[in-house]
Amino acid sequence: MLDDFMWRALLAGMLVAMAAAPLGCFVVWRRMAYFGDATAHAAILGVALSLLMNISIFLGVLTVALLMATCVSLLSGRGYAMDTLLGVMAHSALAVGLVAVSFLTGVRIDLHAYLFGDILAVGKQDLWVISGGVALVLLLLYWRWSPLLAATLSEELAYASGIQPRREQLVLTLALAVVVAVALKVVGVLLIAALLIIPAATARPFCRTPEAMAMVAVGVAMLAVVTGLKSAYLLDTPTGPTIVSLAALLFTLATLTSHVWRVFRQRLAPETYKVPMR
């Protein structure tokens, strides 16, 4: 089965969806969308350094993403607003990475594949790397789920429970860096943040518990991967952008459905609770 490139692409997309969707819930809850962008954009610099030093691209991207995420965490709250700091670092990292790639000589590099993904080129070795990264992220989330929730809800509550919010931030940073490294092949640098945020945002209106939101987000992400791959095959469109476009369509449908249901309930409520006249 794994000799068929479409099956490998589907398996890679499903694995990345399993890790990106629950992690994306924390990105949404903590309002860290720019944080994900900054970490993802640093991946291009990781690619350039990996090719320059002749090391594994996964290892180079993971190292640079970790350094970027750690720098952002350490510099936050030191004279700059978080969105300003993240905006500067995200676009600076992408620009420096693109400039560094241009200095590589004797190396053929397909920038389009790194910017927008090349899921159809996933090989057996890539699948093993993606599987290992996804397993690590899921283990981290399972191990630190309750402390991460407490630190996300309230730092005071976390301290009262004996939880160090800074430590949980580092755990989240590590998980985010790993997801960036494994998702690079699937959707590319520019669209990794979308795969983190859109499924979680789609699930949010329909869920009452964090666990339910994470599970529904995984389902949304997997549905986007399956329909995106099929659509890209039929329409001959770029696979990574097509997957994200289908995720955006699901978000739009979910938002409209939620709005219509809310209006319907508001109109139904007066009739439901109407006090009979005597």
C-alpha atoms as an extended CHARMM CRD file, in Angstrom:
* protein
*
       278  EXT
         1         1  MET       CA              0.0000000000        0.0000000000        0.0000000000  PROA      1               0.0000000000
         2         2  LEU       CA              2.8200000000        2.4090000000        0.8640000000  PROA      2               0.0000000000
         3         3  ASP       CA              4.2120000000        2.0770000000       -2.6690000000  PROA      3               0.0000000000
         4         4  ASP       CA              1.3130000000        4.2380000000       -3.8640000000  PROA      4               0.0000000000
         5         5  PHE       CA              2.1510000000        7.9370000000       -3.5160000000  PROA      5               0.0000000000
         6         6  MET       CA             -1.4830000000        8.8940000000       -2.8820000000  PROA      6               0.0000000000
         7         7  TRP       CA             -1.7710000000        6.5390000000        0.0820000000  PROA      7               0.0000000000
         8         8  ARG       CA              1.4640000000        7.9030000000        1.5300000000  PROA      8               0.0000000000
         9         9  ALA       CA              0.2030000000       11.4610000000        1.0740000000  PROA      9               0.0000000000
        10        10  LEU       CA             -3.1000000000       10.6030000000        2.7520000000  PROA      10              0.0000000000
        11        11  LEU       CA             -1.3870000000        8.9230000000        5.6970000000  PROA      11              0.0000000000
        12        12  ALA       CA              1.0300000000       11.8490000000        6.1250000000  PROA      12              0.0000000000
        13        13  GLY       CA             -1.8340000000       14.3640000000        6.0460000000  PROA      13              0.0000000000
        14        14  MET       CA             -3.8750000000       12.3860000000        8.5660000000  PROA      14              0.0000000000
        15        15  LEU       CA             -0.9320000000       12.0950000000       10.9500000000  PROA      15              0.0000000000
        16        16  VAL       CA             -0.1810000000       15.8150000000       10.8020000000  PROA      16              0.0000000000
        17        17  ALA       CA             -3.8890000000       16.5660000000       11.3440000000  PROA      17              0.0000000000
        18        18  MET       CA             -3.8740000000       14.4100000000       14.5010000000  PROA      18              0.0000000000
        19        19  ALA       CA             -1.0990000000       16.5350000000       16.0300000000  PROA      19              0.0000000000
        20        20  ALA       CA             -1.8630000000       19.9840000000       14.5990000000  PROA      20              0.0000000000
        21        21  ALA       CA             -5.5730000000       20.0970000000       15.4950000000  PROA      21              0.0000000000
        22        22  PRO       CA             -5.3760000000       19.6120000000       19.3080000000  PROA      22              0.0000000000
        23        23  LEU       CA             -2.2760000000       21.8070000000       19.4840000000  PROA      23              0.0000000000
        24        24  GLY       CA             -4.1510000000       24.4110000000       17.4720000000  PROA      24              0.0000000000
        25        25  CYS       CA             -6.8100000000       24.5020000000       20.1800000000  PROA      25              0.0000000000
        26        26  PHE       CA             -4.2130000000       25.8780000000       22.6020000000  PROA      26              0.0000000000
        27        27  VAL       CA             -3.0470000000       28.3450000000       19.9380000000  PROA      27              0.0000000000
        28        28  VAL       CA             -6.6560000000       29.5870000000       19.6290000000  PROA      28              0.0000000000
        29        29  TRP       CA             -7.3390000000       29.6410000000       23.3890000000  PROA      29              0.0000000000
        30        30  ARG       CA             -4.1150000000       31.5280000000       24.0960000000  PROA      30              0.0000000000
        31        31  ARG       CA             -4.5160000000       33.8230000000       21.0570000000  PROA      31              0.0000000000
        32        32  MET       CA             -1.1130000000       32.7210000000       19.7480000000  PROA      32              0.0000000000
        33        33  ALA       CA             -1.8170000000       32.8010000000       15.9990000000  PROA      33              0.0000000000
        34        34  TYR       CA              1.1510000000       35.0850000000       15.3410000000  PROA      34              0.0000000000
        35        35  PHE       CA              3.2970000000       32.8480000000       17.5370000000  PROA      35              0.0000000000
        36        36  GLY       CA              2.5760000000       29.9420000000       15.1930000000  PROA      36              0.0000000000
        37        37  ASP       CA              3.3670000000       32.1410000000       12.1910000000  PROA      37              0.0000000000
        38        38  ALA       CA              6.7070000000       33.2430000000       13.6340000000  PROA      38              0.0000000000
        39        39  THR       CA              7.7450000000       29.6540000000       14.3600000000  PROA      39              0.0000000000
        40        40  ALA       CA              6.6190000000       28.4300000000       10.9410000000  PROA      40              0.0000000000
        41        41  HSD       CA              8.3170000000       31.2140000000        8.9910000000  PROA      41              0.0000000000
        42        42  ALA       CA             11.6130000000       30.4020000000       10.7140000000  PROA      42              0.0000000000
        43        43  ALA       CA             11.4800000000       26.9800000000        9.0230000000  PROA      43              0.0000000000
        44        44  ILE       CA             12.8680000000       28.3990000000        5.7510000000  PROA      44              0.0000000000
        45        45  LEU       CA             15.9790000000       29.5200000000        7.6210000000  PROA      45              0.0000000000
        46        46  GLY       CA             16.1890000000       25.9910000000        9.0440000000  PROA      46              0.0000000000
        47        47  VAL       CA             16.0150000000       24.5380000000        5.5290000000  PROA      47              0.0000000000
        48        48  ALA       CA             18.8390000000       26.8080000000        4.3290000000  PROA      48              0.0000000000
        49        49  LEU       CA             21.0670000000       25.9510000000        7.3110000000  PROA      49              0.0000000000
        50        50  SER       CA             20.3550000000       22.2370000000        6.9040000000  PROA      50              0.0000000000
        51        51  LEU       CA             21.4290000000       22.2830000000        3.2540000000  PROA      51              0.0000000000
        52        52  LEU       CA             24.4700000000       24.4160000000        4.0810000000  PROA      52              0.0000000000
        53        53  MET       CA             25.6580000000       22.0590000000        6.8530000000  PROA      53              0.0000000000
        54        54  ASN       CA             24.5090000000       18.8960000000        5.0510000000  PROA      54              0.0000000000
        55        55  ILE       CA             22.2970000000       17.6830000000        7.9050000000  PROA      55              0.0000000000
        56        56  SER       CA             18.7290000000       16.4110000000        8.0790000000  PROA      56              0.0000000000
        57        57  ILE       CA             16.2070000000       19.0610000000        7.0490000000  PROA      57              0.0000000000
        58        58  PHE       CA             13.8560000000       17.8710000000        9.7860000000  PROA      58              0.0000000000
        59        59  LEU       CA             16.5830000000       18.3610000000       12.4120000000  PROA      59              0.0000000000
        60        60  GLY       CA             17.5400000000       21.7950000000       11.0710000000  PROA      60              0.0000000000
        61        61  VAL       CA             13.9520000000       23.0320000000       10.8900000000  PROA      61              0.0000000000
        62        62  LEU       CA             13.1810000000       21.6620000000       14.3690000000  PROA      62              0.0000000000
        63        63  THR       CA             16.2500000000       23.3880000000       15.8640000000  PROA      63              0.0000000000
        64        64  VAL       CA             15.5400000000       26.7770000000       14.2630000000  PROA      64              0.0000000000
        65        65  ALA       CA             11.8230000000       26.5920000000       15.1180000000  PROA      65              0.0000000000
        66        66  LEU       CA             12.7020000000       25.8170000000       18.7430000000  PROA      66              0.0000000000
        67        67  LEU       CA             15.1700000000       28.7200000000       18.8650000000  PROA      67              0.0000000000
        68        68  MET       CA             12.6040000000       31.1110000000       17.3550000000  PROA      68              0.0000000000
        69        69  ALA       CA              9.8400000000       30.0200000000       19.7230000000  PROA      69              0.0000000000
        70        70  THR       CA             12.1830000000       30.2300000000       22.7320000000  PROA      70              0.0000000000
        71        71  CYS       CA             13.3870000000       33.7210000000       21.7450000000  PROA      71              0.0000000000
        72        72  VAL       CA              9.8040000000       34.9360000000       21.3920000000  PROA      72              0.0000000000
        73        73  SER       CA              8.9070000000       33.4870000000       24.8020000000  PROA      73              0.0000000000
        74        74  LEU       CA             11.9120000000       35.1110000000       26.4820000000  PROA      74              0.0000000000
        75        75  LEU       CA             11.5030000000       38.5200000000       24.8180000000  PROA      75              0.0000000000
        76        76  SER       CA              7.7620000000       38.8350000000       25.4300000000  PROA      76              0.0000000000
        77        77  GLY       CA              6.8240000000       41.5260000000       27.9190000000  PROA      77              0.0000000000
        78        78  ARG       CA             10.1780000000       43.3420000000       27.6680000000  PROA      78              0.0000000000
        79        79  GLY       CA              9.2090000000       46.6540000000       26.1390000000  PROA      79              0.0000000000
        80        80  TYR       CA              7.3140000000       45.5040000000       23.0490000000  PROA      80              0.0000000000
        81        81  ALA       CA              3.7350000000       44.4360000000       22.5600000000  PROA      81              0.0000000000
        82        82  MET       CA              3.4890000000       40.7100000000       21.7500000000  PROA      82              0.0000000000
        83        83  ASP       CA              1.8720000000       41.2220000000       18.3380000000  PROA      83              0.0000000000
        84        84  THR       CA              4.5650000000       43.7410000000       17.3470000000  PROA      84              0.0000000000
        85        85  LEU       CA              7.3800000000       41.4360000000       18.4350000000  PROA      85              0.0000000000
        86        86  LEU       CA              5.8780000000       38.4320000000       16.6660000000  PROA      86              0.0000000000
        87        87  GLY       CA              5.2150000000       40.3930000000       13.4830000000  PROA      87              0.0000000000
        88        88  VAL       CA              8.8190000000       41.6120000000       13.3280000000  PROA      88              0.0000000000
        89        89  MET       CA             10.3420000000       38.2070000000       14.0700000000  PROA      89              0.0000000000
        90        90  ALA       CA              8.0210000000       36.2140000000       11.7930000000  PROA      90              0.0000000000
        91        91  HSD       CA              8.6620000000       38.2520000000        8.6650000000  PROA      91              0.0000000000
        92        92  SER       CA             12.3290000000       38.8270000000        9.4700000000  PROA      92              0.0000000000
        93        93  ALA       CA             12.8960000000       35.0820000000        9.8210000000  PROA      93              0.0000000000
        94        94  LEU       CA             11.1570000000       34.3960000000        6.5020000000  PROA      94              0.0000000000
        95        95  ALA       CA             13.1410000000       37.1320000000        4.7230000000  PROA      95              0.0000000000
        96        96  VAL       CA             16.4990000000       36.0310000000        6.1710000000  PROA      96              0.0000000000
        97        97  GLY       CA             15.6990000000       32.4240000000        5.2600000000  PROA      97              0.0000000000
        98        98  LEU       CA             14.9030000000       33.3250000000        1.6490000000  PROA      98              0.0000000000
        99        99  VAL       CA             18.0900000000       35.3850000000        1.3680000000  PROA      99              0.0000000000
       100       100  ALA       CA             20.1250000000       32.5250000000        2.8800000000  PROA      100             0.0000000000
       101       101  VAL       CA             18.6670000000       30.0920000000        0.3270000000  PROA      101             0.0000000000
       102       102  SER       CA             19.7610000000       32.3710000000       -2.5110000000  PROA      102             0.0000000000
       103       103  PHE       CA             23.4040000000       32.0400000000       -1.3570000000  PROA      103             0.0000000000
       104       104  LEU       CA             23.3870000000       28.2600000000       -1.6690000000  PROA      104             0.0000000000
       105       105  THR       CA             25.4760000000       27.1920000000       -4.6330000000  PROA      105             0.0000000000
       106       106  GLY       CA             25.4890000000       23.7850000000       -6.2450000000  PROA      106             0.0000000000
       107       107  VAL       CA             22.2200000000       22.8570000000       -4.5430000000  PROA      107             0.0000000000
       108       108  ARG       CA             18.9060000000       22.6080000000       -6.3630000000  PROA      108             0.0000000000
       109       109  ILE       CA             16.0930000000       23.6670000000       -4.0690000000  PROA      109             0.0000000000
       110       110  ASP       CA             12.3950000000       23.8470000000       -4.8840000000  PROA      110             0.0000000000
       111       111  LEU       CA             11.2540000000       26.8460000000       -2.8740000000  PROA      111             0.0000000000
       112       112  HSD       CA              7.6460000000       26.3020000000       -3.9290000000  PROA      112             0.0000000000
       113       113  ALA       CA              7.6480000000       22.9050000000       -2.2050000000  PROA      113             0.0000000000
       114       114  TYR       CA              8.9190000000       24.3930000000        1.0650000000  PROA      114             0.0000000000
       115       115  LEU       CA              6.6130000000       27.4210000000        0.9610000000  PROA      115             0.0000000000
       116       116  PHE       CA              3.4010000000       25.5750000000        0.0260000000  PROA      116             0.0000000000
       117       117  GLY       CA              4.1980000000       21.9330000000        0.7390000000  PROA      117             0.0000000000
       118       118  ASP       CA              4.6940000000       18.8920000000       -1.4630000000  PROA      118             0.0000000000
       119       119  ILE       CA              2.6550000000       16.1880000000        0.2080000000  PROA      119             0.0000000000
       120       120  LEU       CA              2.5890000000       14.0360000000       -2.9320000000  PROA      120             0.0000000000
       121       121  ALA       CA              6.3800000000       13.6360000000       -2.6920000000  PROA      121             0.0000000000
       122       122  VAL       CA              6.2550000000       12.1380000000        0.8110000000  PROA      122             0.0000000000
       123       123  GLY       CA              8.3830000000        8.9800000000        0.9260000000  PROA      123             0.0000000000
       124       124  LYS       CA              8.5770000000        6.0630000000        3.3290000000  PROA      124             0.0000000000
       125       125  GLN       CA             11.3870000000        7.7100000000        5.3120000000  PROA      125             0.0000000000
       126       126  ASP       CA              9.3410000000       10.9190000000        5.5550000000  PROA      126             0.0000000000
       127       127  LEU       CA              6.4320000000        8.8890000000        6.9370000000  PROA      127             0.0000000000
       128       128  TRP       CA              8.6130000000        7.4710000000        9.7000000000  PROA      128             0.0000000000
       129       129  VAL       CA              9.8390000000       10.9610000000       10.6290000000  PROA      129             0.0000000000
       130       130  ILE       CA              6.2890000000       12.3630000000       10.5980000000  PROA      130             0.0000000000
       131       131  SER       CA              5.0130000000        9.4160000000       12.6690000000  PROA      131             0.0000000000
       132       132  GLY       CA              7.7310000000        9.9340000000       15.2870000000  PROA      132             0.0000000000
       133       133  GLY       CA              7.0830000000       13.6700000000       15.5120000000  PROA      133             0.0000000000
       134       134  VAL       CA              3.3220000000       13.2340000000       15.7780000000  PROA      134             0.0000000000
       135       135  ALA       CA              3.7310000000       10.5520000000       18.4690000000  PROA      135             0.0000000000
       136       136  LEU       CA              5.9640000000       12.9190000000       20.4720000000  PROA      136             0.0000000000
       137       137  VAL       CA              3.4450000000       15.7880000000       20.2370000000  PROA      137             0.0000000000
       138       138  LEU       CA              0.5130000000       13.5750000000       21.2400000000  PROA      138             0.0000000000
       139       139  LEU       CA              2.4620000000       12.1590000000       24.1860000000  PROA      139             0.0000000000
       140       140  LEU       CA              3.3860000000       15.6740000000       25.3380000000  PROA      140             0.0000000000
       141       141  LEU       CA             -0.2370000000       16.8330000000       25.1060000000  PROA      141             0.0000000000
       142       142  TYR       CA             -1.5290000000       13.7340000000       26.9160000000  PROA      142             0.0000000000
       143       143  TRP       CA              1.0820000000       14.0990000000       29.6540000000  PROA      143             0.0000000000
       144       144  ARG       CA              0.6010000000       17.8490000000       30.2160000000  PROA      144             0.0000000000
       145       145  TRP       CA             -3.0630000000       18.2820000000       29.1890000000  PROA      145             0.0000000000
       146       146  SER       CA             -4.4510000000       19.3140000000       32.6080000000  PROA      146             0.0000000000
       147       147  PRO       CA             -1.5090000000       21.5990000000       33.5370000000  PROA      147             0.0000000000
       148       148  LEU       CA             -1.6550000000       23.2210000000       30.0850000000  PROA      148             0.0000000000
       149       149  LEU       CA             -5.3830000000       23.8430000000       30.4900000000  PROA      149             0.0000000000
       150       150  ALA       CA             -4.8850000000       25.3380000000       33.9450000000  PROA      150             0.0000000000
       151       151  ALA       CA             -2.0850000000       27.6260000000       32.7390000000  PROA      151             0.0000000000
       152       152  THR       CA             -4.2110000000       28.6550000000       29.7460000000  PROA      152             0.0000000000
       153       153  LEU       CA             -7.2590000000       29.4190000000       31.8770000000  PROA      153             0.0000000000
       154       154  SER       CA             -5.4910000000       31.4600000000       34.5520000000  PROA      154             0.0000000000
       155       155  GLU       CA             -1.8790000000       31.8570000000       35.6430000000  PROA      155             0.0000000000
       156       156  GLU       CA             -3.0600000000       32.5250000000       39.2110000000  PROA      156             0.0000000000
       157       157  LEU       CA             -5.0370000000       29.2790000000       39.1970000000  PROA      157             0.0000000000
       158       158  ALA       CA             -2.0040000000       27.4540000000       37.8510000000  PROA      158             0.0000000000
       159       159  TYR       CA              0.2610000000       28.8370000000       40.5850000000  PROA      159             0.0000000000
       160       160  ALA       CA             -2.3230000000       27.9240000000       43.2420000000  PROA      160             0.0000000000
       161       161  SER       CA             -2.3280000000       24.3550000000       41.8980000000  PROA      161             0.0000000000
       162       162  GLY       CA              1.4670000000       24.1120000000       42.0080000000  PROA      162             0.0000000000
       163       163  ILE       CA              1.8440000000       24.4860000000       38.2330000000  PROA      163             0.0000000000
       164       164  GLN       CA              4.5230000000       26.6700000000       36.6550000000  PROA      164             0.0000000000
       165       165  PRO       CA              2.9900000000       28.5270000000       33.6490000000  PROA      165             0.0000000000
       166       166  ARG       CA              6.4480000000       29.2180000000       32.2120000000  PROA      166             0.0000000000
       167       167  ARG       CA              7.2020000000       25.5010000000       32.1160000000  PROA      167             0.0000000000
       168       168  GLU       CA              3.9090000000       24.7700000000       30.3810000000  PROA      168             0.0000000000
       169       169  GLN       CA              4.7160000000       27.5020000000       27.8560000000  PROA      169             0.0000000000
       170       170  LEU       CA              7.9770000000       25.7230000000       27.0760000000  PROA      170             0.0000000000
       171       171  VAL       CA              6.1440000000       22.4020000000       26.6110000000  PROA      171             0.0000000000
       172       172  LEU       CA              3.7720000000       24.1110000000       24.1930000000  PROA      172             0.0000000000
       173       173  THR       CA              6.7400000000       25.7090000000       22.4250000000  PROA      173             0.0000000000
       174       174  LEU       CA              8.4120000000       22.3150000000       21.9630000000  PROA      174             0.0000000000
       175       175  ALA       CA              5.2100000000       20.7470000000       20.6230000000  PROA      175             0.0000000000
       176       176  LEU       CA              4.6920000000       23.6530000000       18.2170000000  PROA      176             0.0000000000
       177       177  ALA       CA              8.2500000000       23.3770000000       16.8900000000  PROA      177             0.0000000000
       178       178  VAL       CA              7.8280000000       19.6350000000       16.2650000000  PROA      178             0.0000000000
       179       179  VAL       CA              4.5280000000       20.1980000000       14.4100000000  PROA      179             0.0000000000
       180       180  VAL       CA              6.1680000000       22.8570000000       12.2410000000  PROA      180             0.0000000000
       181       181  ALA       CA              8.9870000000       20.4610000000       11.3770000000  PROA      181             0.0000000000
       182       182  VAL       CA              6.7010000000       17.5550000000       10.4210000000  PROA      182             0.0000000000
       183       183  ALA       CA              4.0760000000       19.6860000000        8.6460000000  PROA      183             0.0000000000
       184       184  LEU       CA              6.6210000000       21.3950000000        6.3840000000  PROA      184             0.0000000000
       185       185  LYS       CA              6.3060000000       18.6440000000        3.7820000000  PROA      185             0.0000000000
       186       186  VAL       CA              2.4930000000       18.6160000000        3.9510000000  PROA      186             0.0000000000
       187       187  VAL       CA              1.3530000000       22.2510000000        3.6970000000  PROA      187             0.0000000000
       188       188  GLY       CA              4.5680000000       24.2890000000        3.6270000000  PROA      188             0.0000000000
       189       189  VAL       CA              5.8740000000       27.1930000000        5.6630000000  PROA      189             0.0000000000
       190       190  LEU       CA              3.2270000000       29.7360000000        4.6920000000  PROA      190             0.0000000000
       191       191  LEU       CA              0.2300000000       27.5130000000        5.4850000000  PROA      191             0.0000000000
       192       192  ILE       CA              1.2790000000       25.6510000000        8.6570000000  PROA      192             0.0000000000
       193       193  ALA       CA             -0.3700000000       28.2460000000       10.8930000000  PROA      193             0.0000000000
       194       194  ALA       CA             -3.6220000000       27.8360000000        8.9430000000  PROA      194             0.0000000000
       195       195  LEU       CA             -3.6280000000       24.0840000000        9.6140000000  PROA      195             0.0000000000
       196       196  LEU       CA             -3.1850000000       24.8540000000       13.3120000000  PROA      196             0.0000000000
       197       197  ILE       CA             -5.8520000000       27.5350000000       13.6230000000  PROA      197             0.0000000000
       198       198  ILE       CA             -8.6710000000       26.7970000000       11.1560000000  PROA      198             0.0000000000
       199       199  PRO       CA             -9.7440000000       23.3320000000       12.4230000000  PROA      199             0.0000000000
       200       200  ALA       CA             -9.7490000000       24.5500000000       16.0350000000  PROA      200             0.0000000000
       201       201  ALA       CA            -11.7000000000       27.6850000000       15.1290000000  PROA      201             0.0000000000
       202       202  THR       CA            -14.1730000000       25.5540000000       13.1590000000  PROA      202             0.0000000000
       203       203  ALA       CA            -14.8110000000       23.2440000000       16.1150000000  PROA      203             0.0000000000
       204       204  ARG       CA            -15.1090000000       25.9670000000       18.7500000000  PROA      204             0.0000000000
       205       205  PRO       CA            -18.7920000000       27.0050000000       18.3120000000  PROA      205             0.0000000000
       206       206  PHE       CA            -20.0560000000       23.4150000000       18.6580000000  PROA      206             0.0000000000
       207       207  CYS       CA            -18.1390000000       22.2260000000       21.7400000000  PROA      207             0.0000000000
       208       208  ARG       CA            -18.6140000000       22.7760000000       25.4600000000  PROA      208             0.0000000000
       209       209  THR       CA            -15.4490000000       21.1220000000       26.7720000000  PROA      209             0.0000000000
       210       210  PRO       CA            -11.7810000000       21.4310000000       25.7590000000  PROA      210             0.0000000000
       211       211  GLU       CA            -11.5480000000       17.6990000000       25.1010000000  PROA      211             0.0000000000
       212       212  ALA       CA            -14.5690000000       17.7830000000       22.7810000000  PROA      212             0.0000000000
       213       213  MET       CA            -13.1290000000       20.7590000000       20.9090000000  PROA      213             0.0000000000
       214       214  ALA       CA             -9.8250000000       18.9430000000       20.3940000000  PROA      214             0.0000000000
       215       215  MET       CA            -11.5630000000       15.8170000000       19.0710000000  PROA      215             0.0000000000
       216       216  VAL       CA            -13.8570000000       17.7520000000       16.7190000000  PROA      216             0.0000000000
       217       217  ALA       CA            -10.8650000000       19.7850000000       15.4910000000  PROA      217             0.0000000000
       218       218  VAL       CA             -9.0440000000       16.5460000000       14.6260000000  PROA      218             0.0000000000
       219       219  GLY       CA            -12.1030000000       15.4030000000       12.6630000000  PROA      219             0.0000000000
       220       220  VAL       CA            -12.2890000000       18.7190000000       10.7910000000  PROA      220             0.0000000000
       221       221  ALA       CA             -8.5740000000       18.6030000000        9.9590000000  PROA      221             0.0000000000
       222       222  MET       CA             -8.7950000000       15.0200000000        8.7000000000  PROA      222             0.0000000000
       223       223  LEU       CA            -11.8480000000       15.8450000000        6.5970000000  PROA      223             0.0000000000
       224       224  ALA       CA             -9.9770000000       18.8000000000        5.0750000000  PROA      224             0.0000000000
       225       225  VAL       CA             -7.0140000000       16.5430000000        4.2620000000  PROA      225             0.0000000000
       226       226  VAL       CA             -9.1500000000       13.8570000000        2.5930000000  PROA      226             0.0000000000
       227       227  THR       CA            -11.3290000000       16.2590000000        0.5810000000  PROA      227             0.0000000000
       228       228  GLY       CA             -8.3320000000       18.4730000000       -0.2210000000  PROA      228             0.0000000000
       229       229  LEU       CA             -6.3110000000       15.5800000000       -1.6240000000  PROA      229             0.0000000000
       230       230  LYS       CA             -9.2690000000       14.3670000000       -3.6840000000  PROA      230             0.0000000000
       231       231  SER       CA            -10.0510000000       17.8500000000       -4.9920000000  PROA      231             0.0000000000
       232       232  ALA       CA             -6.4160000000       18.5610000000       -5.8460000000  PROA      232             0.0000000000
       233       233  TYR       CA             -6.2420000000       15.2770000000       -7.7710000000  PROA      233             0.0000000000
       234       234  LEU       CA             -9.4440000000       15.9610000000       -9.7160000000  PROA      234             0.0000000000
       235       235  LEU       CA             -8.8600000000       19.6710000000      -10.3560000000  PROA      235             0.0000000000
       236       236  ASP       CA             -5.0690000000       19.4980000000      -10.8060000000  PROA      236             0.0000000000
       237       237  THR       CA             -4.4330000000       22.1810000000       -8.1700000000  PROA      237             0.0000000000
       238       238  PRO       CA             -1.6170000000       22.5430000000       -5.5990000000  PROA      238             0.0000000000
       239       239  THR       CA             -2.3390000000       20.0420000000       -2.8200000000  PROA      239             0.0000000000
       240       240  GLY       CA             -1.2830000000       22.0400000000        0.2700000000  PROA      240             0.0000000000
       241       241  PRO       CA             -3.2550000000       25.1930000000       -0.6080000000  PROA      241             0.0000000000
       242       242  THR       CA             -6.2300000000       23.0420000000       -1.6190000000  PROA      242             0.0000000000
       243       243  ILE       CA             -6.2700000000       21.3300000000        1.7870000000  PROA      243             0.0000000000
       244       244  VAL       CA             -6.2170000000       24.6970000000        3.5590000000  PROA      244             0.0000000000
       245       245  SER       CA             -8.8920000000       26.0670000000        1.2020000000  PROA      245             0.0000000000
       246       246  LEU       CA            -11.1950000000       23.1420000000        2.0860000000  PROA      246             0.0000000000
       247       247  ALA       CA            -10.5060000000       23.7560000000        5.7840000000  PROA      247             0.0000000000
       248       248  ALA       CA            -11.4550000000       27.4180000000        5.2640000000  PROA      248             0.0000000000
       249       249  LEU       CA            -14.6590000000       26.3230000000        3.5150000000  PROA      249             0.0000000000
       250       250  LEU       CA            -15.5370000000       24.0940000000        6.4730000000  PROA      250             0.0000000000
       251       251  PHE       CA            -14.8970000000       27.0380000000        8.8060000000  PROA      251             0.0000000000
       252       252  THR       CA            -17.2250000000       29.2420000000        6.7450000000  PROA      252             0.0000000000
       253       253  LEU       CA            -19.9760000000       26.6130000000        6.7710000000  PROA      253             0.0000000000
       254       254  ALA       CA            -19.5410000000       26.0750000000       10.5130000000  PROA      254             0.0000000000
       255       255  THR       CA            -19.7280000000       29.8140000000       11.2100000000  PROA      255             0.0000000000
       256       256  LEU       CA            -22.8850000000       30.2190000000        9.1150000000  PROA      256             0.0000000000
       257       257  THR       CA            -24.4940000000       27.1690000000       10.7300000000  PROA      257             0.0000000000
       258       258  SER       CA            -23.6670000000       28.4370000000       14.2080000000  PROA      258             0.0000000000
       259       259  HSD       CA            -25.0810000000       31.8880000000       13.4160000000  PROA      259             0.0000000000
       260       260  VAL       CA            -28.3050000000       30.4840000000       11.9310000000  PROA      260             0.0000000000
       261       261  TRP       CA            -28.7810000000       28.1680000000       14.9250000000  PROA      261             0.0000000000
       262       262  ARG       CA            -28.2060000000       31.0450000000       17.3630000000  PROA      262             0.0000000000
       263       263  VAL       CA            -30.7700000000       33.2460000000       15.5890000000  PROA      263             0.0000000000
       264       264  PHE       CA            -33.2450000000       30.3540000000       15.5040000000  PROA      264             0.0000000000
       265       265  ARG       CA            -32.8650000000       29.7520000000       19.2500000000  PROA      265             0.0000000000
       266       266  GLN       CA            -33.2900000000       33.4450000000       20.0180000000  PROA      266             0.0000000000
       267       267  ARG       CA            -36.5380000000       33.5490000000       18.0600000000  PROA      267             0.0000000000
       268       268  LEU       CA            -37.7590000000       30.3130000000       19.5960000000  PROA      268             0.0000000000
       269       269  ALA       CA            -36.9440000000       31.3050000000       23.1790000000  PROA      269             0.0000000000
       270       270  PRO       CA            -39.8100000000       33.8310000000       23.7110000000  PROA      270             0.0000000000
       271       271  GLU       CA            -42.3300000000       31.2430000000       22.5580000000  PROA      271             0.0000000000
       272       272  THR       CA            -40.7960000000       28.5440000000       24.7350000000  PROA      272             0.0000000000
       273       273  TYR       CA            -40.7590000000       30.5460000000       27.9090000000  PROA      273             0.0000000000
       274       274  LYS       CA            -43.9340000000       32.5640000000       27.3290000000  PROA      274             0.0000000000
       275       275  VAL       CA            -46.0590000000       32.8830000000       30.5220000000  PROA      275             0.0000000000
       276       276  PRO       CA            -49.7300000000       32.0760000000       29.8630000000  PROA      276             0.0000000000
       277       277  MET       CA            -52.2350000000       34.8880000000       30.4590000000  PROA      277             0.0000000000
       278       278  ARG       CA            -54.8510000000       34.4180000000       33.2130000000  PROA      278             0.0000000000
